[in-house]
Amino acid sequence: MAPEPPPVPGSASEKQLIDRLTCACETGDVDAIIALFADDAWLTVPPAPLEYQGRDPIARFLTAISFRDGRTYRLVPTRANGQLAFGACLRGARPDAAQANSLLVLTLTGSRIQAMTRFDGKCCPLRPAARGPVASSAAEDLKAGGAVLPYRLDMARKQPTPEDAAAARRILLDGGTPR
């Protein structure tokens, strides 16, 4: 059976997904985020060799890493290589103190997230694809025209090495960080 196509850009279905994901990230509600994922979804975090498939492993990663210590994010919707994406800004102690953190690129099947690829802000600068003056913040960059990634996201998945598995185990089970 062929996968269901993603919602049309700008459609009510896409806007509903954007609203639900944005609200969940702003409040740190991992359960609400996971409810948006397909059962067999993938989370990848290049260039780290870490991949998680399924809602439970993704939930453990989000809880242990992304939303640890009460972290929350402001999401700025955009597009990357034509796919729905978000600039994620880590919120600080003050509401106006948010810093660019990452670019989240979604692959959708229907209104479900089939894959989320998280590009760290350090290795994927958040700059607009459109020409024009440089915006003063990551949020303005994203609103100015989105981002163009240096390669396609539908690349073949590599088989994890024992080192990859050890890094994932440190993150998910031991509370460590990847090396």
C-alpha positions as a printed NumPy array, in Angstrom:
array([[ 0.   ,  0.   ,  0.   ],
       [ 1.388,  3.396, -1.006],
       [ 1.867,  5.947,  1.763],
       [-0.756,  8.652,  2.067],
       [ 0.465, 11.965,  0.589],
       [ 1.287, 14.819,  2.952],
       [-1.186, 17.655,  3.396],
       [-1.094, 20.367,  0.77 ],
       [ 1.154, 23.252,  1.893],
       [-0.975, 25.908,  3.572],
       [-4.002, 23.606,  3.878],
       [-6.177, 23.422,  6.995],
       [-4.742, 19.971,  7.743],
       [-1.163, 21.257,  7.605],
       [-2.053, 24.312,  9.694],
       [-3.628, 22.061, 12.334],
       [-0.453, 19.952, 12.513],
       [ 1.664, 23.117, 12.786],
       [-0.535, 24.44 , 15.613],
       [-0.498, 21.154, 17.542],
       [ 3.271, 20.669, 17.257],
       [ 4.007, 24.31 , 18.067],
       [ 1.799, 24.248, 21.167],
       [ 3.315, 20.964, 22.382],
       [ 6.889, 22.227, 21.973],
       [ 6.103, 25.531, 23.667],
       [ 4.755, 23.691, 26.711],
       [ 7.216, 20.764, 26.679],
       [ 4.387, 18.235, 26.236],
       [ 6.243, 15.176, 24.917],
       [ 3.073, 13.036, 24.962],
       [ 1.327, 15.517, 22.653],
       [ 4.349, 15.531, 20.324],
       [ 4.475, 11.736, 20.202],
       [ 0.742, 11.605, 19.386],
       [ 1.588, 13.347, 16.085],
       [ 4.048, 10.631, 15.015],
       [ 3.194,  7.53 , 12.984],
       [ 3.752,  4.267, 14.875],
       [ 6.837,  3.402, 12.793],
       [ 8.218,  6.96 , 12.574],
       [11.92 ,  7.82 , 12.524],
       [13.849, 10.507, 14.386],
       [17.342, 11.236, 13.079],
       [19.841, 13.789, 14.327],
       [22.635, 14.234, 11.755],
       [25.534, 14.493, 11.839],
       [25.353, 12.334, 14.981],
       [24.95 ,  8.691, 13.996],
       [21.779,  8.346, 16.059],
       [18.446,  7.121, 14.713],
       [15.331,  6.14 , 16.604],
       [12.374,  4.273, 15.149],
       [ 9.009,  4.029, 16.855],
       [ 7.119,  6.208, 19.265],
       [ 8.635,  4.81 , 22.474],
       [12.319,  5.322, 21.555],
       [11.515,  8.766, 20.141],
       [ 9.655,  9.691, 23.347],
       [12.608,  8.568, 25.487],
       [15.009, 10.661, 23.391],
       [12.796, 13.765, 23.515],
       [12.301, 13.408, 27.271],
       [15.959, 12.713, 28.086],
       [17.556, 15.152, 25.663],
       [15.374, 17.753, 23.976],
       [13.004, 18.591, 26.834],
       [15.253, 17.776, 29.802],
       [15.212, 20.109, 32.772],
       [11.929, 21.716, 31.661],
       [13.244, 23.028, 28.338],
       [10.721, 24.426, 25.884],
       [10.993, 25.723, 22.332],
       [ 9.445, 28.371, 20.149],
       [ 8.878, 26.942, 16.681],
       [ 8.909, 29.011, 13.522],
       [ 7.277, 27.177, 10.587],
       [ 9.115, 27.201,  7.268],
       [ 9.941, 24.821,  4.416],
       [13.182, 22.984,  3.663],
       [13.598, 21.338,  0.271],
       [ 9.819, 21.679, -0.1  ],
       [ 9.06 , 19.822,  3.131],
       [ 7.392, 21.251,  6.219],
       [10.104, 22.362,  8.629],
       [10.529, 24.44 , 11.767],
       [13.248, 26.607, 13.171],
       [13.416, 25.652, 16.832],
       [14.449, 28.364, 19.258],
       [15.34 , 27.231, 22.765],
       [13.52 , 29.433, 25.251],
       [15.527, 31.111, 27.97 ],
       [14.616, 32.231, 31.457],
       [12.972, 35.362, 30.005],
       [10.181, 35.004, 27.413],
       [12.082, 37.19 , 24.947],
       [15.347, 35.28 , 25.443],
       [15.223, 32.493, 22.851],
       [18.192, 31.302, 20.837],
       [18.256, 29.406, 17.565],
       [18.753, 25.753, 18.378],
       [17.942, 23.567, 15.395],
       [16.08 , 23.026, 12.173],
       [13.419, 20.287, 12.291],
       [12.463, 18.876,  8.897],
       [ 9.35 , 16.693,  8.739],
       [ 8.379, 13.954,  6.331],
       [ 4.622, 13.556,  6.545],
       [ 2.359, 10.646,  5.7  ],
       [-1.111, 12.106,  5.706],
       [-1.284, 14.268,  8.81 ],
       [ 1.209, 12.098, 10.746],
       [ 4.924, 12.677, 11.144],
       [ 6.678,  9.756,  9.428],
       [10.16 , 11.177,  9.998],
       [11.693, 14.106, 11.827],
       [15.243, 15.09 , 10.987],
       [16.823, 17.47 , 13.481],
       [19.737, 19.526, 12.214],
       [21.683, 21.191, 14.995],
       [21.932, 24.954, 14.569],
       [25.728, 24.704, 14.761],
       [26.004, 22.515, 11.687],
       [23.046, 23.909,  9.717],
       [23.054, 27.7  ,  9.987],
       [19.538, 29.103,  9.893],
       [19.777, 31.464,  6.94 ],
       [17.158, 32.181,  4.286],
       [17.14 , 30.616,  0.862],
       [15.754, 33.817, -0.662],
       [18.107, 36.613, -1.625],
       [17.919, 39.875,  0.241],
       [19.168, 41.544,  3.393],
       [20.278, 39.301,  6.217],
       [17.577, 39.119,  8.87 ],
       [18.433, 40.022, 12.449],
       [17.278, 36.761, 14.031],
       [16.805, 33.126, 13.148],
       [13.031, 33.56 , 13.267],
       [13.214, 36.389, 10.748],
       [15.608, 34.323,  8.604],
       [13.101, 31.504,  8.425],
       [10.15 , 33.768,  7.692],
       [12.192, 35.446,  4.938],
       [12.209, 32.363,  2.758],
       [12.945, 29.128,  4.504],
       [16.093, 27.09 ,  4.36 ],
       [17.796, 25.032,  1.706],
       [19.619, 21.999,  2.978],
       [22.815, 20.857,  1.308],
       [21.451, 17.384,  0.566],
       [18.195, 15.523,  0.204],
       [16.539, 13.98 ,  3.247],
       [15.37 , 10.802,  1.521],
       [18.874,  9.359,  1.47 ],
       [19.255,  5.666,  2.232],
       [19.606,  4.869,  5.918],
       [22.912,  3.396,  6.933],
       [23.188,  0.416,  9.208],
       [24.156,  1.522, 12.731],
       [27.584,  0.461, 13.946],
       [28.288, -0.9  , 17.442],
       [29.612,  2.575, 18.325],
       [26.288,  4.111, 17.229],
       [24.411,  1.658, 19.426],
       [26.677,  2.448, 22.394],
       [26.098,  6.191, 21.939],
       [22.337,  5.66 , 21.747],
       [22.439,  3.465, 24.847],
       [24.336,  6.172, 26.77 ],
       [21.697,  8.743, 25.786],
       [18.579,  6.658, 26.252],
       [19.442,  4.418, 29.151],
       [22.372,  5.919, 31.019],
       [21.525,  9.615, 30.641],
       [24.895, 10.284, 29.016],
       [25.768, 12.212, 25.918],
       [27.095, 10.995, 22.58 ],
       [30.842, 11.101, 21.976]])
